[in-house]
């Protein structure tokens, strides 16, 4: 090979190596498992009266492609996933176990990555997610309300009646 091109070849190889190292340090941005729904059209069904143990509530809509990845026990490593609660910042999930069933159902358990402290259990059936979240002394539920609609509820455990 011609000696004139060696410095150019060396610069190209070193440059691509440094770019790969820089990109390897950048983690992809986390994706939210659900988003708050600002206003959905009425379902035609009467609204339920607010329960005494509900502190706050809001309708949510799931990121369905992300939900499919989350409930697949063989899909590892998982992308970074956060959940939108009522207060910022959005905590990041650390999935500990996923048990997938043949009937399109999965149970997902885990904790939250630091600095958040807490745990969660989600039950996914098809495109519906229900579950519970404990963050410090706060407790949240995800419930199916009607026609595929979901609701995030912050619960007052002192006023909650046993089911």
N, C-alpha and C positions, 0 to 999 in steps of 0.2 A: 504494500500500500504506500501511497505517496506520503512523505513526511509532512507535507503542508496541511493535510486534512486531519492529522492526529489531534491537534489542539481543539479543533471544531468538534470532532467526535467525542473527545473527553468532556468538553463543555456540555454537549447534548446529553450524554449519559449522566453526568453529575446533576444537571438541571432537572432531568426527569426523576431522578432519585429524590431530590429535595422536595419536588412537588408532591410525590407520593407520600413522603413522610409528613408533610404539612396537611394533606388531605386525610391521612390516617388519624390525626389528632382530632379532627372535627367530627363530632357526633351529630347525626342527623337530628333535626328538631323533633321534639315529641309531637305526637298526634293525639287529639282529644277523642276519647271513646264516645262522648256525646256532646251535644251543643244545646244550649237553652233555646227553646222555641219562643219567639216573641209573641205571636198570636196565631193560633190555628182557627179555622172556621169551626163553628159549633157542630157537634155530632148529631144534634137532634134529640139527644137524651138529656133528661134533667140533670143538672149538676148536683153533686153530692154535697151535703153540708160539711163544713170544715170540722174536723175532729179536735177535741180539746187538747190532745197531745201533739198536734202539729204546730211547730214553731214557724216554719217557712216551707213553701212548696212552689214548684215550677214545673212546667212541662219540658221534656227533653226529647231530642231525636238522636238516634244512634248513627254512628259512622258504620254502615253495614259491611263494607269490605274489611274494615279493621276488626269488627266483631267476628267475622268468619275466621280471620287469622287467629284471634285470641282464643276462640273455642276449639281450635284444632290442636290437640295435644302433641302432634308431631311437628308443628311449625315452630321451630326453635333455631336460632335465637329470635325472640320477638322484637318488633320495633319498640321504640320508646313510646309509652302510652301514659297519658294523663287523664284525669277526670275533672270535670268542671263542677265544683261545689258552689256554695253561696259566697265564699270569701276567697280572695286571692292569697297566695299563688295556688295554681292548680297542682295537686300532689301527683307524683309519678308512681305508677304501679310497679311492684316487684312481684311478678307471678311466681308462686311457690309450687302450685300443682294445678293441673288441668286434667279432669277425668272426663273423657268424651265417650258418649254412648252411641250405639248404632242408630238410635231413633232421633238423631239430630239434636241431642241434648248434651249439655256440658256443665260441669260444676268447676268453677275457677276460684281458687283461694290464693291469698297472698297478703303482703304487707305493703307499706309505702316506703319508698326510698327516702333517705334522710334529705333534708332536715325534718320532713313530716314524720309523725309517729302514729301508727294505727294499722288496722288490718281491714280486709274486705272478703266477702264471699258473694260470688255472683252465680246465678243459675240462668243458663241460656237455653231456650227452646226455640228452634227455628231462628227467627229474627227478633225475638223478644228477650229482654234481659230483666231479671228481678234480682234483688239482693240487698245486702246490708253493708254499711261502712261504719267503722268506729275510728274516730280521729280524736285522740286525747279524751276529753269528757263529752265530746259531741257524737251523736248517733244519727245516721242517715239511712233511709230506705229508698229503694227504687221499686216502684210498683207499676203494674199494668193497669191502666184506668179503663180503657175501652178501645175497640177497633184498632189495636196496635199502638195506641198512644201510651207513653210512659211518663211517669212523674217522679221527680226527685223530691223527697220530703226530709226536712230536718225534724227530728223527733225530740220531744221533751220526755225523757225516760221516767221522770217522777210522776207524770200524769198519764202514762200509757197504761191502758187496760190489757190484761193478758188475753190472747186470742182464744 
